[in-house]
Amino acid sequence: MWHASAAHHQAFAVGLSPLWLTSEAKLWAVAESALDGVGDPALGEWRERLPYSVHIKRRLTPEEWGARPWGTDYRKTEEGERRLAEIIARLPESHWSAVMAEIR
């Protein structure tokens, strides 16, 4: 599953600003751009609008999935750790603990 999110830049700051203060269309465009060229919306795509963010989840293509068994849990595996390291490296340091708490 591919997942891209975009949030108002102050969504995690004191004095939260609702989504309508940022162009919702711009947030959708950012999330869509992050998924450009991956997955296949025809196989399944889900969009969710929250007060401060938008989320798109999209199924992988059979080629992207490869020969792995469906439903494989990669947490606490070597491949999972490699993937996690790649994601963490792209996030602001202030988000690391929240991601780690969710994953571990």
Jmol script that loads the backbone (N, CA, C; Angstrom):
load data "model"
ATOM      1  N   MET A   1       0.850  -1.172   0.000  1.00  0.00           N
ATOM      2  CA  MET A   1       0.000   0.000   0.000  1.00  0.00           C
ATOM      3  C   MET A   1       0.900   1.241   0.000  1.00  0.00           C
ATOM      4  N   TRP A   2       0.700   2.091  -0.959  1.00  0.00           N
ATOM      5  CA  TRP A   2       1.344   3.399  -0.969  1.00  0.00           C
ATOM      6  C   TRP A   2       0.469   4.347  -0.153  1.00  0.00           C
ATOM      7  N   HIS A   3       1.089   5.273   0.563  1.00  0.00           N
ATOM      8  CA  HIS A   3       0.342   6.223   1.384  1.00  0.00           C
ATOM      9  C   HIS A   3       1.062   7.555   1.332  1.00  0.00           C
ATOM     10  N   ALA A   4       0.323   8.585   0.968  1.00  0.00           N
ATOM     11  CA  ALA A   4       0.877   9.937   0.961  1.00  0.00           C
ATOM     12  C   ALA A   4      -0.071  10.843   1.729  1.00  0.00           C
ATOM     13  N   SER A   5       0.515  11.747   2.497  1.00  0.00           N
ATOM     14  CA  SER A   5      -0.271  12.701   3.283  1.00  0.00           C
ATOM     15  C   SER A   5       0.284  14.099   3.061  1.00  0.00           C
ATOM     16  N   ALA A   6      -0.581  15.063   3.197  1.00  0.00           N
ATOM     17  CA  ALA A   6      -0.166  16.462   3.183  1.00  0.00           C
ATOM     18  C   ALA A   6      -0.966  17.170   4.270  1.00  0.00           C
ATOM     19  N   ALA A   7      -0.288  18.027   5.009  1.00  0.00           N
ATOM     20  CA  ALA A   7      -0.946  18.706   6.126  1.00  0.00           C
ATOM     21  C   ALA A   7      -0.633  20.187   6.102  1.00  0.00           C
ATOM     22  N   HIS A   8      -1.513  20.950   6.687  1.00  0.00           N
ATOM     23  CA  HIS A   8      -1.272  22.372   6.888  1.00  0.00           C
ATOM     24  C   HIS A   8       0.026  22.504   7.660  1.00  0.00           C
ATOM     25  N   HIS A   9       0.876  23.421   7.301  1.00  0.00           N
ATOM     26  CA  HIS A   9       2.207  23.504   7.907  1.00  0.00           C
ATOM     27  C   HIS A   9       2.177  23.774   9.408  1.00  0.00           C
ATOM     28  N   GLN A  10       1.069  24.224   9.956  1.00  0.00           N
ATOM     29  CA  GLN A  10       0.982  24.468  11.390  1.00  0.00           C
ATOM     30  C   GLN A  10       0.128  23.422  12.095  1.00  0.00           C
ATOM     31  N   ALA A  11      -0.127  22.308  11.443  1.00  0.00           N
ATOM     32  CA  ALA A  11      -1.039  21.318  12.011  1.00  0.00           C
ATOM     33  C   ALA A  11      -0.560  20.755  13.336  1.00  0.00           C
ATOM     34  N   PHE A  12       0.763  20.751  13.569  1.00  0.00           N
ATOM     35  CA  PHE A  12       1.270  20.167  14.801  1.00  0.00           C
ATOM     36  C   PHE A  12       1.816  21.228  15.746  1.00  0.00           C
ATOM     37  N   ALA A  13       1.520  22.474  15.461  1.00  0.00           N
ATOM     38  CA  ALA A  13       2.006  23.572  16.294  1.00  0.00           C
ATOM     39  C   ALA A  13       0.901  24.034  17.244  1.00  0.00           C
ATOM     40  N   VAL A  14       1.311  24.820  18.216  1.00  0.00           N
ATOM     41  CA  VAL A  14       0.336  25.404  19.132  1.00  0.00           C
ATOM     42  C   VAL A  14      -0.533  26.370  18.342  1.00  0.00           C
ATOM     43  N   GLY A  15      -1.799  26.418  18.626  1.00  0.00           N
ATOM     44  CA  GLY A  15      -2.710  27.281  17.887  1.00  0.00           C
ATOM     45  C   GLY A  15      -3.049  26.665  16.549  1.00  0.00           C
ATOM     46  N   LEU A  16      -3.613  25.485  16.561  1.00  0.00           N
ATOM     47  CA  LEU A  16      -3.908  24.769  15.329  1.00  0.00           C
ATOM     48  C   LEU A  16      -4.778  25.581  14.386  1.00  0.00           C
ATOM     49  N   SER A  17      -4.466  25.487  13.119  1.00  0.00           N
ATOM     50  CA  SER A  17      -5.248  26.161  12.083  1.00  0.00           C
ATOM     51  C   SER A  17      -6.010  25.105  11.306  1.00  0.00           C
ATOM     52  N   PRO A  18      -7.297  25.270  11.110  1.00  0.00           N
ATOM     53  CA  PRO A  18      -8.055  24.259  10.361  1.00  0.00           C
ATOM     54  C   PRO A  18      -7.647  24.210   8.898  1.00  0.00           C
ATOM     55  N   LEU A  19      -7.978  23.075   8.279  1.00  0.00           N
ATOM     56  CA  LEU A  19      -7.610  22.829   6.888  1.00  0.00           C
ATOM     57  C   LEU A  19      -8.067  23.934   5.957  1.00  0.00           C
ATOM     58  N   TRP A  20      -9.220  24.517   6.212  1.00  0.00           N
ATOM     59  CA  TRP A  20      -9.745  25.504   5.278  1.00  0.00           C
ATOM     60  C   TRP A  20      -8.885  26.750   5.182  1.00  0.00           C
ATOM     61  N   LEU A  21      -7.929  26.955   6.105  1.00  0.00           N
ATOM     62  CA  LEU A  21      -7.034  28.108   5.989  1.00  0.00           C
ATOM     63  C   LEU A  21      -5.938  27.869   4.942  1.00  0.00           C
ATOM     64  N   THR A  22      -5.724  26.621   4.585  1.00  0.00           N
ATOM     65  CA  THR A  22      -4.796  26.264   3.516  1.00  0.00           C
ATOM     66  C   THR A  22      -5.646  25.761   2.362  1.00  0.00           C
ATOM     67  N   SER A  23      -5.223  26.008   1.179  1.00  0.00           N
ATOM     68  CA  SER A  23      -5.972  25.529   0.025  1.00  0.00           C
ATOM     69  C   SER A  23      -6.034  24.007   0.044  1.00  0.00           C
ATOM     70  N   GLU A  24      -7.228  23.490   0.209  1.00  0.00           N
ATOM     71  CA  GLU A  24      -7.396  22.035   0.216  1.00  0.00           C
ATOM     72  C   GLU A  24      -6.925  21.448  -1.109  1.00  0.00           C
ATOM     73  N   ALA A  25      -7.203  22.131  -2.192  1.00  0.00           N
ATOM     74  CA  ALA A  25      -6.769  21.649  -3.512  1.00  0.00           C
ATOM     75  C   ALA A  25      -5.251  21.524  -3.569  1.00  0.00           C
ATOM     76  N   LYS A  26      -4.543  22.467  -2.945  1.00  0.00           N
ATOM     77  CA  LYS A  26      -3.078  22.423  -2.939  1.00  0.00           C
ATOM     78  C   LYS A  26      -2.584  21.206  -2.148  1.00  0.00           C
ATOM     79  N   LEU A  27      -3.230  20.914  -1.023  1.00  0.00           N
ATOM     80  CA  LEU A  27      -2.836  19.752  -0.232  1.00  0.00           C
ATOM     81  C   LEU A  27      -3.059  18.451  -1.019  1.00  0.00           C
ATOM     82  N   TRP A  28      -4.207  18.359  -1.702  1.00  0.00           N
ATOM     83  CA  TRP A  28      -4.459  17.170  -2.526  1.00  0.00           C
ATOM     84  C   TRP A  28      -3.393  17.064  -3.615  1.00  0.00           C
ATOM     85  N   ALA A  29      -3.022  18.181  -4.220  1.00  0.00           N
ATOM     86  CA  ALA A  29      -2.015  18.168  -5.293  1.00  0.00           C
ATOM     87  C   ALA A  29      -0.663  17.682  -4.768  1.00  0.00           C
ATOM     88  N   VAL A  30      -0.302  18.078  -3.555  1.00  0.00           N
ATOM     89  CA  VAL A  30       0.962  17.633  -2.955  1.00  0.00           C
ATOM     90  C   VAL A  30       0.932  16.120  -2.733  1.00  0.00           C
ATOM     91  N   ALA A  31      -0.154  15.614  -2.157  1.00  0.00           N
ATOM     92  CA  ALA A  31      -0.272  14.171  -1.909  1.00  0.00           C
ATOM     93  C   ALA A  31      -0.289  13.389  -3.221  1.00  0.00           C
ATOM     94  N   GLU A  32      -1.023  13.891  -4.215  1.00  0.00           N
ATOM     95  CA  GLU A  32      -1.075  13.222  -5.516  1.00  0.00           C
ATOM     96  C   GLU A  32       0.297  13.195  -6.176  1.00  0.00           C
ATOM     97  N   SER A  33       1.021  14.294  -6.065  1.00  0.00           N
ATOM     98  CA  SER A  33       2.357  14.379  -6.656  1.00  0.00           C
ATOM     99  C   SER A  33       3.300  13.356  -6.027  1.00  0.00           C
ATOM    100  N   ALA A  34       3.159  13.147  -4.718  1.00  0.00           N
ATOM    101  CA  ALA A  34       4.013  12.171  -4.034  1.00  0.00           C
ATOM    102  C   ALA A  34       3.777  10.757  -4.550  1.00  0.00           C
ATOM    103  N   LEU A  35       2.580  10.486  -5.049  1.00  0.00           N
ATOM    104  CA  LEU A  35       2.250   9.150  -5.557  1.00  0.00           C
ATOM    105  C   LEU A  35       2.362   9.047  -7.071  1.00  0.00           C
ATOM    106  N   ASP A  36       2.837  10.098  -7.712  1.00  0.00           N
ATOM    107  CA  ASP A  36       2.951  10.097  -9.165  1.00  0.00           C
ATOM    108  C   ASP A  36       3.865   8.966  -9.621  1.00  0.00           C
ATOM    109  N   GLY A  37       3.328   8.101 -10.461  1.00  0.00           N
ATOM    110  CA  GLY A  37       4.129   7.027 -11.038  1.00  0.00           C
ATOM    111  C   GLY A  37       4.205   5.762 -10.208  1.00  0.00           C
ATOM    112  N   VAL A  38       3.498   5.705  -9.080  1.00  0.00           N
ATOM    113  CA  VAL A  38       3.513   4.483  -8.276  1.00  0.00           C
ATOM    114  C   VAL A  38       2.095   3.982  -8.062  1.00  0.00           C
ATOM    115  N   GLY A  39       1.974   2.687  -7.870  1.00  0.00           N
ATOM    116  CA  GLY A  39       0.667   2.093  -7.631  1.00  0.00           C
ATOM    117  C   GLY A  39      -0.247   2.206  -8.837  1.00  0.00           C
ATOM    118  N   ASP A  40      -1.474   1.760  -8.635  1.00  0.00           N
ATOM    119  CA  ASP A  40      -2.482   1.831  -9.691  1.00  0.00           C
ATOM    120  C   ASP A  40      -3.823   2.163  -9.055  1.00  0.00           C
ATOM    121  N   PRO A  41      -4.319   3.394  -9.255  1.00  0.00           N
ATOM    122  CA  PRO A  41      -5.600   3.770  -8.660  1.00  0.00           C
ATOM    123  C   PRO A  41      -6.743   2.842  -9.066  1.00  0.00           C
ATOM    124  N   ALA A  42      -6.650   2.225 -10.240  1.00  0.00           N
ATOM    125  CA  ALA A  42      -7.709   1.327 -10.686  1.00  0.00           C
ATOM    126  C   ALA A  42      -7.783   0.063  -9.819  1.00  0.00           C
ATOM    127  N   LEU A  43      -6.688  -0.277  -9.146  1.00  0.00           N
ATOM    128  CA  LEU A  43      -6.672  -1.447  -8.261  1.00  0.00           C
ATOM    129  C   LEU A  43      -7.194  -1.107  -6.863  1.00  0.00           C
ATOM    130  N   GLY A  44      -7.313   0.170  -6.583  1.00  0.00           N
ATOM    131  CA  GLY A  44      -7.824   0.608  -5.287  1.00  0.00           C
ATOM    132  C   GLY A  44      -7.108   1.866  -4.819  1.00  0.00           C
ATOM    133  N   GLU A  45      -7.887   2.891  -4.548  1.00  0.00           N
ATOM    134  CA  GLU A  45      -7.342   4.132  -4.011  1.00  0.00           C
ATOM    135  C   GLU A  45      -8.368   4.710  -3.046  1.00  0.00           C
ATOM    136  N   TRP A  46      -7.892   5.148  -1.893  1.00  0.00           N
ATOM    137  CA  TRP A  46      -8.771   5.700  -0.864  1.00  0.00           C
ATOM    138  C   TRP A  46      -8.263   7.066  -0.458  1.00  0.00           C
ATOM    139  N   ARG A  47      -9.189   8.005  -0.358  1.00  0.00           N
ATOM    140  CA  ARG A  47      -8.854   9.375   0.031  1.00  0.00           C
ATOM    141  C   ARG A  47      -9.581   9.716   1.320  1.00  0.00           C
ATOM    142  N   GLU A  48      -8.855  10.401   2.186  1.00  0.00           N
ATOM    143  CA  GLU A  48      -9.442  10.789   3.467  1.00  0.00           C
ATOM    144  C   GLU A  48      -9.072  12.240   3.760  1.00  0.00           C
ATOM    145  N   ARG A  49     -10.069  13.012   4.114  1.00  0.00           N
ATOM    146  CA  ARG A  49      -9.864  14.416   4.484  1.00  0.00           C
ATOM    147  C   ARG A  49     -10.104  14.535   5.978  1.00  0.00           C
ATOM    148  N   LEU A  50      -9.087  14.972   6.690  1.00  0.00           N
ATOM    149  CA  LEU A  50      -9.187  15.226   8.124  1.00  0.00           C
ATOM    150  C   LEU A  50      -9.142  16.735   8.348  1.00  0.00           C
ATOM    151  N   PRO A  51      -9.401  17.215   9.551  1.00  0.00           N
ATOM    152  CA  PRO A  51      -9.426  18.669   9.763  1.00  0.00           C
ATOM    153  C   PRO A  51      -8.128  19.388   9.400  1.00  0.00           C
ATOM    154  N   TYR A  52      -6.983  18.706   9.518  1.00  0.00           N
ATOM    155  CA  TYR A  52      -5.708  19.376   9.282  1.00  0.00           C
ATOM    156  C   TYR A  52      -4.863  18.725   8.192  1.00  0.00           C
ATOM    157  N   SER A  53      -5.387  17.689   7.540  1.00  0.00           N
ATOM    158  CA  SER A  53      -4.577  16.961   6.563  1.00  0.00           C
ATOM    159  C   SER A  53      -5.453  16.208   5.568  1.00  0.00           C
ATOM    160  N   VAL A  54      -4.806  15.774   4.496  1.00  0.00           N
ATOM    161  CA  VAL A  54      -5.439  14.898   3.519  1.00  0.00           C
ATOM    162  C   VAL A  54      -4.548  13.677   3.353  1.00  0.00           C
ATOM    163  N   HIS A  55      -5.161  12.520   3.049  1.00  0.00           N
ATOM    164  CA  HIS A  55      -4.428  11.268   2.924  1.00  0.00           C
ATOM    165  C   HIS A  55      -4.923  10.516   1.694  1.00  0.00           C
ATOM    166  N   ILE A  56      -3.974   9.941   0.969  1.00  0.00           N
ATOM    167  CA  ILE A  56      -4.307   9.071  -0.161  1.00  0.00           C
ATOM    168  C   ILE A  56      -3.587   7.742   0.070  1.00  0.00           C
ATOM    169  N   LYS A  57      -4.334   6.661  -0.014  1.00  0.00           N
ATOM    170  CA  LYS A  57      -3.757   5.320   0.051  1.00  0.00           C
ATOM    171  C   LYS A  57      -4.057   4.635  -1.277  1.00  0.00           C
ATOM    172  N   ARG A  58      -3.044   3.977  -1.813  1.00  0.00           N
ATOM    173  CA  ARG A  58      -3.180   3.374  -3.140  1.00  0.00           C
ATOM    174  C   ARG A  58      -2.531   1.990  -3.152  1.00  0.00           C
ATOM    175  N   ARG A  59      -3.201   1.049  -3.783  1.00  0.00           N
ATOM    176  CA  ARG A  59      -2.651  -0.301  -3.895  1.00  0.00           C
ATOM    177  C   ARG A  59      -1.446  -0.331  -4.828  1.00  0.00           C
ATOM    178  N   LEU A  60      -0.513  -1.222  -4.518  1.00  0.00           N
ATOM    179  CA  LEU A  60       0.650  -1.451  -5.361  1.00  0.00           C
ATOM    180  C   LEU A  60       0.237  -2.219  -6.611  1.00  0.00           C
ATOM    181  N   THR A  61       1.009  -2.046  -7.657  1.00  0.00           N
ATOM    182  CA  THR A  61       0.805  -2.869  -8.851  1.00  0.00           C
ATOM    183  C   THR A  61       1.392  -4.251  -8.573  1.00  0.00           C
ATOM    184  N   PRO A  62       0.978  -5.259  -9.337  1.00  0.00           N
ATOM    185  CA  PRO A  62       1.587  -6.584  -9.163  1.00  0.00           C
ATOM    186  C   PRO A  62       3.112  -6.551  -9.350  1.00  0.00           C
ATOM    187  N   GLU A  63       3.592  -5.715 -10.260  1.00  0.00           N
ATOM    188  CA  GLU A  63       5.039  -5.599 -10.482  1.00  0.00           C
ATOM    189  C   GLU A  63       5.734  -5.018  -9.257  1.00  0.00           C
ATOM    190  N   GLU A  64       5.120  -4.017  -8.630  1.00  0.00           N
ATOM    191  CA  GLU A  64       5.708  -3.420  -7.424  1.00  0.00           C
ATOM    192  C   GLU A  64       5.721  -4.414  -6.273  1.00  0.00           C
ATOM    193  N   TRP A  65       4.668  -5.222  -6.184  1.00  0.00           N
ATOM    194  CA  TRP A  65       4.595  -6.187  -5.092  1.00  0.00           C
ATOM    195  C   TRP A  65       5.607  -7.311  -5.276  1.00  0.00           C
ATOM    196  N   GLY A  66       5.796  -7.743  -6.516  1.00  0.00           N
ATOM    197  CA  GLY A  66       6.766  -8.795  -6.798  1.00  0.00           C
ATOM    198  C   GLY A  66       6.274 -10.160  -6.343  1.00  0.00           C
ATOM    199  N   ALA A  67       7.208 -11.004  -5.943  1.00  0.00           N
ATOM    200  CA  ALA A  67       6.895 -12.387  -5.583  1.00  0.00           C
ATOM    201  C   ALA A  67       6.571 -12.564  -4.097  1.00  0.00           C
ATOM    202  N   ARG A  68       6.484 -11.480  -3.348  1.00  0.00           N
ATOM    203  CA  ARG A  68       6.199 -11.598  -1.916  1.00  0.00           C
ATOM    204  C   ARG A  68       4.795 -12.158  -1.686  1.00  0.00           C
ATOM    205  N   PRO A  69       4.621 -12.913  -0.635  1.00  0.00           N
ATOM    206  CA  PRO A  69       3.262 -13.368  -0.303  1.00  0.00           C
ATOM    207  C   PRO A  69       2.398 -12.176   0.105  1.00  0.00           C
ATOM    208  N   TRP A  70       1.125 -12.195  -0.261  1.00  0.00           N
ATOM    209  CA  TRP A  70       0.233 -11.104   0.122  1.00  0.00           C
ATOM    210  C   TRP A  70       0.047 -11.094   1.628  1.00  0.00           C
ATOM    211  N   GLY A  71       0.024  -9.907   2.200  1.00  0.00           N
ATOM    212  CA  GLY A  71      -0.218  -9.764   3.628  1.00  0.00           C
ATOM    213  C   GLY A  71       1.017  -9.923   4.490  1.00  0.00           C
ATOM    214  N   THR A  72       2.199  -9.835   3.908  1.00  0.00           N
ATOM    215  CA  THR A  72       3.430  -9.987   4.674  1.00  0.00           C
ATOM    216  C   THR A  72       3.632  -8.795   5.598  1.00  0.00           C
ATOM    217  N   ASP A  73       3.966  -9.064   6.853  1.00  0.00           N
ATOM    218  CA  ASP A  73       4.253  -8.016   7.834  1.00  0.00           C
ATOM    219  C   ASP A  73       5.769  -7.853   7.907  1.00  0.00           C
ATOM    220  N   TYR A  74       6.266  -6.700   7.501  1.00  0.00           N
ATOM    221  CA  TYR A  74       7.707  -6.467   7.438  1.00  0.00           C
ATOM    222  C   TYR A  74       8.276  -5.833   8.692  1.00  0.00           C
ATOM    223  N   ARG A  75       7.428  -5.564   9.680  1.00  0.00           N
ATOM    224  CA  ARG A  75       7.961  -5.002  10.919  1.00  0.00           C
ATOM    225  C   ARG A  75       8.944  -5.980  11.541  1.00  0.00           C
ATOM    226  N   LYS A  76      10.015  -5.426  12.092  1.00  0.00           N
ATOM    227  CA  LYS A  76      11.053  -6.191  12.799  1.00  0.00           C
ATOM    228  C   LYS A  76      11.751  -7.218  11.904  1.00  0.00           C
ATOM    229  N   THR A  77      11.760  -6.951  10.594  1.00  0.00           N
ATOM    230  CA  THR A  77      12.551  -7.762   9.674  1.00  0.00           C
ATOM    231  C   THR A  77      13.653  -6.874   9.113  1.00  0.00           C
ATOM    232  N   GLU A  78      14.654  -7.485   8.514  1.00  0.00           N
ATOM    233  CA  GLU A  78      15.748  -6.708   7.923  1.00  0.00           C
ATOM    234  C   GLU A  78      15.223  -5.745   6.859  1.00  0.00           C
ATOM    235  N   GLU A  79      14.337  -6.235   5.998  1.00  0.00           N
ATOM    236  CA  GLU A  79      13.773  -5.366   4.956  1.00  0.00           C
ATOM    237  C   GLU A  79      12.947  -4.246   5.576  1.00  0.00           C
ATOM    238  N   GLY A  80      12.178  -4.559   6.600  1.00  0.00           N
ATOM    239  CA  GLY A  80      11.378  -3.542   7.278  1.00  0.00           C
ATOM    240  C   GLY A  80      12.248  -2.463   7.907  1.00  0.00           C
ATOM    241  N   GLU A  81      13.345  -2.862   8.514  1.00  0.00           N
ATOM    242  CA  GLU A  81      14.267  -1.892   9.116  1.00  0.00           C
ATOM    243  C   GLU A  81      14.892  -1.000   8.053  1.00  0.00           C
ATOM    244  N   ARG A  82      15.219  -1.591   6.898  1.00  0.00           N
ATOM    245  CA  ARG A  82      15.795  -0.796   5.796  1.00  0.00           C
ATOM    246  C   ARG A  82      14.783   0.223   5.295  1.00  0.00           C
ATOM    247  N   ARG A  83      13.532  -0.229   5.111  1.00  0.00           N
ATOM    248  CA  ARG A  83      12.486   0.682   4.651  1.00  0.00           C
ATOM    249  C   ARG A  83      12.248   1.800   5.662  1.00  0.00           C
ATOM    250  N   LEU A  84      12.204   1.440   6.927  1.00  0.00           N
ATOM    251  CA  LEU A  84      11.988   2.432   7.978  1.00  0.00           C
ATOM    252  C   LEU A  84      13.108   3.471   7.979  1.00  0.00           C
ATOM    253  N   ALA A  85      14.346   3.033   7.840  1.00  0.00           N
ATOM    254  CA  ALA A  85      15.477   3.963   7.813  1.00  0.00           C
ATOM    255  C   ALA A  85      15.364   4.943   6.648  1.00  0.00           C
ATOM    256  N   GLU A  86      14.895   4.454   5.495  1.00  0.00           N
ATOM    257  CA  GLU A  86      14.727   5.331   4.333  1.00  0.00           C
ATOM    258  C   GLU A  86      13.655   6.387   4.585  1.00  0.00           C
ATOM    259  N   ILE A  87      12.578   6.002   5.248  1.00  0.00           N
ATOM    260  CA  ILE A  87      11.494   6.946   5.538  1.00  0.00           C
ATOM    261  C   ILE A  87      11.936   7.957   6.593  1.00  0.00           C
ATOM    262  N   ILE A  88      12.527   7.469   7.676  1.00  0.00           N
ATOM    263  CA  ILE A  88      12.951   8.345   8.769  1.00  0.00           C
ATOM    264  C   ILE A  88      13.914   9.417   8.250  1.00  0.00           C
ATOM    265  N   ALA A  89      14.793   9.036   7.342  1.00  0.00           N
ATOM    266  CA  ALA A  89      15.771   9.983   6.805  1.00  0.00           C
ATOM    267  C   ALA A  89      15.116  11.148   6.069  1.00  0.00           C
ATOM    268  N   ARG A  90      13.885  10.971   5.618  1.00  0.00           N
ATOM    269  CA  ARG A  90      13.184  12.014   4.865  1.00  0.00           C
ATOM    270  C   ARG A  90      12.278  12.880   5.747  1.00  0.00           C
ATOM    271  N   LEU A  91      12.124  12.498   7.003  1.00  0.00           N
ATOM    272  CA  LEU A  91      11.217  13.227   7.896  1.00  0.00           C
ATOM    273  C   LEU A  91      11.969  14.224   8.764  1.00  0.00           C
ATOM    274  N   PRO A  92      11.287  15.295   9.168  1.00  0.00           N
ATOM    275  CA  PRO A  92      11.906  16.193  10.142  1.00  0.00           C
ATOM    276  C   PRO A  92      12.162  15.432  11.446  1.00  0.00           C
ATOM    277  N   GLU A  93      13.240  15.753  12.106  1.00  0.00           N
ATOM    278  CA  GLU A  93      13.609  15.056  13.345  1.00  0.00           C
ATOM    279  C   GLU A  93      12.492  15.114  14.382  1.00  0.00           C
ATOM    280  N   SER A  94      11.718  16.186  14.360  1.00  0.00           N
ATOM    281  CA  SER A  94      10.636  16.351  15.332  1.00  0.00           C
ATOM    282  C   SER A  94       9.549  15.284  15.181  1.00  0.00           C
ATOM    283  N   HIS A  95       9.507  14.572  14.043  1.00  0.00           N
ATOM    284  CA  HIS A  95       8.492  13.544  13.801  1.00  0.00           C
ATOM    285  C   HIS A  95       8.975  12.127  14.108  1.00  0.00           C
ATOM    286  N   TRP A  96      10.284  11.961  14.330  1.00  0.00           N
ATOM    287  CA  TRP A  96      10.853  10.624  14.480  1.00  0.00           C
ATOM    288  C   TRP A  96      10.205   9.832  15.604  1.00  0.00           C
ATOM    289  N   SER A  97      10.054  10.429  16.767  1.00  0.00           N
ATOM    290  CA  SER A  97       9.523   9.663  17.913  1.00  0.00           C
ATOM    291  C   SER A  97       8.092   9.213  17.667  1.00  0.00           C
ATOM    292  N   ALA A  98       7.285  10.042  17.033  1.00  0.00           N
ATOM    293  CA  ALA A  98       5.898   9.657  16.741  1.00  0.00           C
ATOM    294  C   ALA A  98       5.857   8.487  15.767  1.00  0.00           C
ATOM    295  N   VAL A  99       6.708   8.512  14.748  1.00  0.00           N
ATOM    296  CA  VAL A  99       6.756   7.424  13.773  1.00  0.00           C
ATOM    297  C   VAL A  99       7.223   6.146  14.446  1.00  0.00           C
ATOM    298  N   MET A 100       8.261   6.239  15.241  1.00  0.00           N
ATOM    299  CA  MET A 100       8.798   5.052  15.905  1.00  0.00           C
ATOM    300  C   MET A 100       7.779   4.446  16.858  1.00  0.00           C
ATOM    301  N   ALA A 101       7.035   5.281  17.557  1.00  0.00           N
ATOM    302  CA  ALA A 101       6.005   4.784  18.474  1.00  0.00           C
ATOM    303  C   ALA A 101       4.905   4.055  17.709  1.00  0.00           C
ATOM    304  N   GLU A 102       4.600   4.526  16.528  1.00  0.00           N
ATOM    305  CA  GLU A 102       3.554   3.902  15.709  1.00  0.00           C
ATOM    306  C   GLU A 102       4.030   2.569  15.118  1.00  0.00           C
ATOM    307  N   ILE A 103       5.281   2.505  14.718  1.00  0.00           N
ATOM    308  CA  ILE A 103       5.825   1.336  14.025  1.00  0.00           C
ATOM    309  C   ILE A 103       6.194   0.215  14.992  1.00  0.00           C
ATOM    310  N   ARG A 104       6.814   0.568  16.082  1.00  0.00           N
ATOM    311  CA  ARG A 104       7.352  -0.445  17.004  1.00  0.00           C
ATOM    312  C   ARG A 104       6.266  -0.895  17.893  1.00  0.00           C
TER     313      ARG A 104
END
end "model"
wireframe off; spacefill off
backbone 0.3
color backbone group
